[in-house]
Amino acid sequence: MTRITAAVLEEPRNLSIESLELAEPKANEIRVDIRATGVCHTDHHRYVGASEVPYPVVLGHEGAGVVDAVGNSVSSLAEGDRVVLWVLPFCRECEFCERGDPHLCSRRSVVKQGTLLDGTRRLSRDGEDVNHFYGQSSFATHCVVAAQTAVKIPDGLPFSEASLLGCGATTGLGAVTNTAEVSAGEPIAVFGCGGVGSSAILGATLVGADPIVAVDVVDEKLSFIEELGATHTVNSRDTDPVEAIQNVTGGGVKYAFECTSHPDVVKQAIDAVRPGGTVVSTATSSADPFEIPPAALTHGKRIVGNVGGSLRPSIDIPRFARLAESGRLPLRELVSNIYSLDRLDRAFEAIDEGTGVRSVITQE
């Protein structure tokens, strides 16, 4: 057992920093000394009770750090490796993993019970189990994860930036490059410019999409998004975004990236794409149920779900990491607030307040 410090959520908004026991990694697992971890809306939904989670639990699923122990059968990683931890645990053995779609792993559902992939827990407090989150629990000084979810990163990439590649940034980047496969010169729109939406803007800029229309309800966010590469911005509180997009593009965008899961926004995204166009929807954990009338999909329009950016983590994360290290992918611009672990509650308050794009917890 290793004694660690972690943020334990006992119930909604009841968070405490405590000492826990962390069991040693088993076969095909590693232990990571966490140096930074992003604070995502997915964590926030559990923190406020908008989505269910087994209590007590240690949240956090965008970790980056240094491998400090490896279990049996781990050959791809060694102690001292700098890694980012991908959000979606995958088994490497099911049909989806074998065909190269680990984001669709059929065995991942077990982690919803608060365990790692093998159905057991490594966290405990005074002999009682504490639950994991997304098979990771990176709001802690250390965590144990499946080795395949850890990807090496360049020495020159700060952990605060690398952590965003664990979920939010890669979900947005991958939505553009993998899920939609946007090409240069194709018109796109992004609805909702938080962590995922702003990353989609970065992805659209990388591939040369044009025009790039950003839609949000906060002027400060839209000003920031312009700096990231949006060619046009629309505040949907003041302006009909569908009409504005039609005016900009002369007929609608080819791809609309919907990053809110709000029923009205989904409808706007559908109306904003041209005939044959595609809406790429990244559902949030607290998405409200709604129905899409068949008539909305006339003229060959499609809706495609975006799960983790359709990532191939061992290929895509190193690619994005190299781009970030070279300055071509400005992840540093997405880091709006930095806190220590004992101020995690303040990071959640920042999400409540809508300030900034993404907070990061660092331990460096």
C-alpha positions as CSV (number, residue, x, y, z in Angstrom):
1,M,0.0,0.0,0.0
2,T,1.0,3.6,-0.7
3,R,-0.3,6.5,1.3
4,I,-1.6,9.3,-0.9
5,T,-3.5,12.5,-0.6
6,A,-6.8,12.8,-2.6
7,A,-9.9,14.9,-2.9
8,V,-12.8,12.7,-1.7
9,L,-16.3,13.5,-2.6
10,E,-18.7,12.2,0.0
11,E,-21.9,13.6,-1.6
12,P,-22.7,16.5,-3.9
13,R,-20.6,19.6,-2.9
14,N,-19.1,17.8,0.1
15,L,-15.4,17.6,-0.8
16,S,-12.5,17.0,1.5
17,I,-8.7,16.5,1.1
18,E,-7.8,13.3,2.9
19,S,-5.1,10.7,3.2
20,L,-6.0,7.4,1.5
21,E,-4.4,4.0,0.8
22,L,-3.6,3.1,-2.8
23,A,-2.9,-0.5,-3.5
24,E,0.0,-1.5,-5.7
25,P,-0.6,-1.9,-9.5
26,K,-1.6,-5.3,-10.7
27,A,-0.6,-7.0,-14.0
28,N,-1.0,-4.6,-16.9
29,E,-1.3,-1.6,-14.6
30,I,0.9,1.3,-13.6
31,R,1.0,3.9,-10.8
32,V,1.4,7.5,-11.8
33,D,2.7,10.4,-9.7
34,I,0.1,13.0,-10.9
35,R,1.7,16.4,-11.7
36,A,-1.4,18.1,-13.2
37,T,-5.0,17.3,-14.0
38,G,-7.7,19.2,-15.8
39,V,-11.0,20.1,-14.2
40,C,-13.7,19.1,-16.7
41,H,-17.5,19.7,-16.8
42,T,-17.8,15.9,-16.5
43,D,-16.3,16.2,-13.0
44,H,-18.4,19.2,-12.2
45,H,-21.6,17.3,-13.1
46,R,-20.8,14.8,-10.4
47,Y,-19.6,17.4,-7.9
48,V,-23.0,19.2,-8.0
49,G,-25.0,16.0,-8.2
50,A,-26.3,16.5,-11.8
51,S,-25.0,13.0,-12.7
52,E,-24.9,9.9,-10.5
53,V,-21.7,8.5,-9.2
54,P,-21.1,6.0,-6.4
55,Y,-19.9,7.6,-3.1
56,P,-17.4,8.1,-1.7
57,V,-15.4,8.8,-4.9
58,V,-12.2,10.5,-6.0
59,L,-13.0,12.3,-9.2
60,G,-10.5,13.5,-11.9
61,H,-10.0,12.0,-15.4
62,E,-7.5,14.3,-17.2
63,G,-4.3,13.4,-15.4
64,A,-0.7,13.8,-16.5
65,G,2.4,12.9,-14.6
66,V,5.3,10.5,-14.2
67,V,5.2,6.7,-14.0
68,D,6.6,5.6,-10.6
69,A,5.6,1.9,-10.5
70,V,4.7,-0.7,-13.1
71,G,2.9,-4.0,-12.7
72,N,3.7,-7.4,-14.3
73,S,3.4,-7.7,-18.0
74,V,3.9,-3.9,-18.7
75,S,6.5,-3.6,-21.4
76,S,5.5,-0.3,-23.1
77,L,6.2,1.9,-20.1
78,A,8.9,2.3,-17.5
79,E,9.4,4.2,-14.2
80,G,10.2,7.8,-15.0
81,D,8.2,8.0,-18.2
82,R,6.2,11.2,-18.6
83,V,2.6,10.3,-19.6
84,V,-0.9,11.7,-20.1
85,L,-3.8,9.5,-19.0
86,W,-6.6,9.1,-21.6
87,V,-10.2,9.4,-20.2
88,L,-11.7,6.3,-21.7
89,P,-10.3,3.0,-20.3
90,F,-10.3,0.2,-22.9
91,C,-9.6,-3.5,-22.8
92,R,-7.6,-4.1,-26.0
93,E,-9.5,-7.4,-26.5
94,C,-13.1,-6.7,-27.5
95,E,-14.3,-6.4,-31.1
96,F,-14.1,-2.6,-31.1
97,C,-10.6,-2.4,-29.6
98,E,-9.3,-5.0,-32.0
99,R,-10.6,-3.1,-35.0
100,G,-9.0,0.2,-33.8
101,D,-11.9,1.9,-32.1
102,P,-10.9,1.9,-28.4
103,H,-13.3,4.8,-27.7
104,L,-16.2,2.3,-28.3
105,C,-14.7,-0.4,-26.0
106,S,-17.6,-2.8,-25.0
107,R,-16.1,-3.6,-21.6
108,R,-15.6,-0.1,-20.3
109,S,-19.1,0.1,-18.7
110,V,-17.7,-1.7,-15.6
111,V,-15.9,1.5,-14.5
112,K,-19.3,3.2,-14.0
113,Q,-19.5,1.1,-10.8
114,G,-16.5,3.0,-9.4
115,T,-13.9,0.3,-10.2
116,L,-10.9,-0.2,-12.5
117,L,-11.3,-2.3,-15.6
118,D,-11.0,-5.6,-13.7
119,G,-13.9,-4.7,-11.5
120,T,-11.9,-4.1,-8.4
121,R,-10.7,-1.0,-6.5
122,R,-7.3,0.2,-5.4
123,L,-8.4,3.1,-3.2
124,S,-9.4,2.6,0.4
125,R,-9.8,4.6,3.7
126,D,-9.4,2.9,7.0
127,G,-10.0,-0.4,5.3
128,E,-13.1,0.7,3.4
129,D,-13.2,0.9,-0.4
130,V,-13.3,4.4,-2.0
131,N,-14.6,4.5,-5.6
132,H,-12.6,5.4,-8.7
133,F,-13.8,7.7,-11.6
134,Y,-13.4,6.7,-15.2
135,G,-10.8,4.2,-14.1
136,Q,-8.5,7.0,-13.1
137,S,-9.2,9.3,-10.2
138,S,-6.6,11.9,-10.9
139,F,-7.7,14.4,-8.2
140,A,-4.9,12.9,-6.1
141,T,-1.2,12.8,-5.7
142,H,-1.0,9.3,-7.3
143,C,-3.4,6.9,-9.1
144,V,-3.3,3.4,-10.5
145,V,-4.6,2.9,-14.1
146,A,-4.6,0.4,-16.9
147,A,-1.3,0.8,-18.7
148,Q,-2.8,1.1,-22.2
149,T,-4.6,4.4,-21.2
150,A,-1.2,6.0,-20.5
151,V,0.6,7.7,-23.4
152,K,4.1,9.0,-23.4
153,I,4.5,12.8,-24.0
154,P,7.5,14.9,-25.0
155,D,9.8,16.2,-22.3
156,G,9.2,19.8,-23.4
157,L,5.4,19.8,-23.0
158,P,4.3,21.2,-19.6
159,F,2.1,18.8,-17.6
160,S,-0.5,21.6,-17.3
161,E,-1.0,21.6,-21.0
162,A,-0.6,17.8,-21.4
163,S,-3.4,17.1,-19.0
164,L,-5.9,18.7,-21.4
165,L,-5.0,15.9,-23.9
166,G,-6.6,13.5,-21.5
167,C,-10.1,14.5,-22.4
168,G,-11.4,18.0,-23.2
169,A,-8.8,19.1,-25.8
170,T,-8.7,15.7,-27.6
171,T,-12.5,15.4,-27.6
172,G,-12.7,18.7,-29.5
173,L,-9.7,18.2,-31.7
174,G,-10.7,14.7,-32.5
175,A,-14.3,15.7,-33.3
176,V,-12.8,17.8,-36.2
177,T,-9.9,15.6,-37.3
178,N,-11.3,12.1,-36.6
179,T,-15.1,12.0,-36.2
180,A,-15.9,14.5,-39.0
181,E,-12.6,14.4,-40.9
182,V,-12.9,18.0,-41.9
183,S,-10.8,19.1,-44.9
184,A,-9.2,22.4,-45.8
185,G,-11.6,25.0,-47.0
186,E,-14.8,23.4,-45.6
187,P,-17.1,25.7,-43.7
188,I,-17.8,24.7,-40.0
189,A,-19.6,26.1,-37.0
190,V,-19.1,25.4,-33.3
191,F,-22.0,25.8,-30.9
192,G,-20.8,26.2,-27.3
193,C,-17.2,27.5,-26.8
194,G,-16.1,25.9,-23.5
195,G,-13.2,23.4,-23.2
196,V,-14.4,21.1,-26.0
197,G,-15.7,23.8,-28.3
198,S,-12.6,25.9,-28.1
199,S,-10.5,22.8,-28.8
200,A,-12.7,22.2,-31.9
201,I,-11.9,25.7,-33.0
202,L,-8.2,24.8,-32.7
203,G,-8.7,21.6,-34.7
204,A,-10.6,23.5,-37.4
205,T,-7.7,26.0,-37.6
206,L,-5.2,23.2,-37.8
207,V,-6.9,21.6,-40.8
208,G,-7.6,24.9,-42.6
209,A,-11.4,24.9,-42.4
210,D,-13.0,28.1,-43.7
211,P,-15.1,29.9,-42.6
212,I,-15.0,29.0,-38.9
213,V,-18.1,30.3,-37.1
214,A,-18.2,30.2,-33.3
215,V,-21.6,30.5,-31.4
216,D,-21.9,31.2,-27.7
217,V,-23.8,33.4,-25.2
218,V,-20.8,35.0,-23.5
219,D,-19.0,37.9,-25.3
220,E,-15.8,37.3,-23.4
221,K,-15.6,33.7,-24.6
222,L,-16.3,34.8,-28.2
223,S,-13.5,37.4,-28.0
224,F,-11.1,34.7,-26.8
225,I,-12.3,32.3,-29.5
226,E,-11.5,34.9,-32.2
227,E,-7.9,34.8,-30.9
228,L,-7.9,31.0,-31.3
229,G,-8.9,31.2,-35.0
230,A,-12.6,31.7,-35.4
231,T,-13.3,33.8,-38.5
232,H,-16.8,34.8,-37.3
233,T,-18.5,34.9,-33.9
234,V,-22.2,35.0,-33.0
235,N,-23.7,35.8,-29.6
236,S,-27.0,33.7,-29.8
237,R,-28.6,35.8,-27.1
238,D,-28.6,38.8,-29.5
239,T,-28.6,37.2,-32.9
240,D,-30.3,34.3,-34.6
241,P,-27.2,32.0,-35.1
242,V,-28.8,30.0,-38.0
243,E,-29.6,33.2,-39.9
244,A,-26.1,34.5,-39.2
245,I,-24.4,31.3,-40.4
246,Q,-26.5,31.2,-43.5
247,N,-25.5,34.8,-44.3
248,V,-21.8,34.0,-43.7
249,T,-21.7,30.8,-45.7
250,G,-24.4,31.4,-48.3
251,G,-26.2,28.2,-47.6
252,G,-25.0,26.7,-44.3
253,V,-22.0,24.9,-43.0
254,K,-20.9,21.4,-44.0
255,Y,-20.2,20.5,-40.3
256,A,-21.7,21.9,-37.1
257,F,-20.1,20.9,-33.9
258,E,-22.6,20.9,-31.1
259,C,-21.0,21.0,-27.6
260,T,-23.8,21.8,-25.2
261,S,-26.4,19.0,-25.6
262,H,-29.1,21.7,-25.0
263,P,-32.2,20.7,-27.1
264,D,-32.6,24.2,-28.6
265,V,-28.9,24.4,-29.5
266,V,-29.0,20.9,-31.2
267,K,-32.0,22.1,-33.3
268,Q,-30.0,25.3,-34.3
269,A,-27.0,23.1,-35.3
270,I,-29.3,20.9,-37.5
271,D,-30.8,24.0,-39.1
272,A,-27.3,25.5,-39.7
273,V,-25.9,22.7,-41.8
274,R,-26.4,22.7,-45.5
275,P,-28.1,19.8,-47.4
276,G,-26.0,16.7,-46.9
277,G,-24.3,18.3,-43.9
278,T,-23.4,16.7,-40.6
279,V,-24.0,17.7,-37.0
280,V,-21.3,16.3,-34.7
281,S,-22.7,16.1,-31.2
282,T,-20.6,15.8,-28.0
283,A,-23.1,14.8,-25.4
284,T,-22.5,16.1,-21.8
285,S,-23.1,14.0,-18.7
286,S,-26.1,16.0,-17.7
287,A,-27.7,16.2,-21.1
288,D,-31.4,16.8,-21.0
289,P,-33.5,14.2,-22.9
290,F,-35.1,15.5,-26.1
291,E,-36.5,14.2,-29.4
292,I,-35.3,15.0,-32.9
293,P,-38.3,15.0,-35.4
294,P,-37.5,13.0,-38.6
295,A,-38.3,16.1,-40.6
296,A,-35.3,17.8,-39.1
297,L,-33.0,15.4,-41.0
298,T,-34.5,16.0,-44.5
299,H,-32.1,16.9,-47.3
300,G,-29.7,14.2,-46.3
301,K,-28.6,15.8,-43.0
302,R,-27.0,13.6,-40.4
303,I,-26.2,13.6,-36.7
304,V,-23.1,11.8,-35.5
305,G,-22.1,11.2,-31.9
306,N,-18.6,12.2,-30.9
307,V,-17.1,9.9,-28.2
308,G,-13.8,11.1,-26.9
309,G,-12.9,12.5,-30.3
310,S,-12.9,9.0,-31.8
311,L,-9.3,8.9,-30.6
312,R,-6.7,6.3,-31.2
313,P,-4.8,7.4,-28.1
314,S,-1.4,5.9,-29.0
315,I,-1.4,7.7,-32.3
316,D,-3.4,10.9,-31.8
317,I,-2.2,12.0,-28.4
318,P,1.5,12.0,-29.4
319,R,0.6,13.8,-32.6
320,F,-1.2,16.5,-30.7
321,A,1.5,16.6,-28.1
322,R,4.2,17.3,-30.7
323,L,2.1,20.0,-32.2
324,A,1.6,21.6,-28.8
325,E,5.3,21.4,-28.0
326,S,6.2,23.1,-31.3
327,G,3.7,25.9,-30.7
328,R,1.4,25.0,-33.6
329,L,-1.3,23.8,-31.2
330,P,-1.6,26.5,-28.5
331,L,-2.9,24.4,-25.6
332,R,-1.5,26.9,-23.2
333,E,-4.2,29.4,-24.3
334,L,-6.9,27.0,-23.0
335,V,-5.5,27.0,-19.4
336,S,-7.4,29.8,-17.8
337,N,-7.0,29.0,-14.1
338,I,-4.4,27.1,-12.1
339,Y,-5.1,25.8,-8.6
340,S,-3.5,23.5,-6.1
341,L,-5.3,20.3,-5.1
342,D,-6.5,21.8,-1.8
343,R,-8.4,24.5,-3.8
344,L,-10.3,22.1,-6.0
345,D,-13.6,23.4,-4.7
346,R,-12.6,26.8,-6.0
347,A,-12.0,25.3,-9.4
348,F,-15.6,23.9,-9.3
349,E,-16.8,27.3,-8.3
350,A,-15.2,28.9,-11.3
351,I,-17.2,26.5,-13.5
352,D,-20.3,27.6,-11.6
353,E,-19.5,31.2,-12.4
354,G,-18.6,30.5,-16.0
355,T,-15.2,32.1,-15.7
356,G,-12.4,31.0,-18.0
357,V,-12.3,28.1,-20.3
358,R,-10.5,25.4,-18.4
359,S,-9.0,25.1,-14.9
360,V,-6.0,22.9,-14.1
361,I,-4.9,21.4,-10.8
362,T,-1.1,21.3,-10.5
363,Q,1.2,19.7,-8.0
364,E,4.5,21.0,-9.3
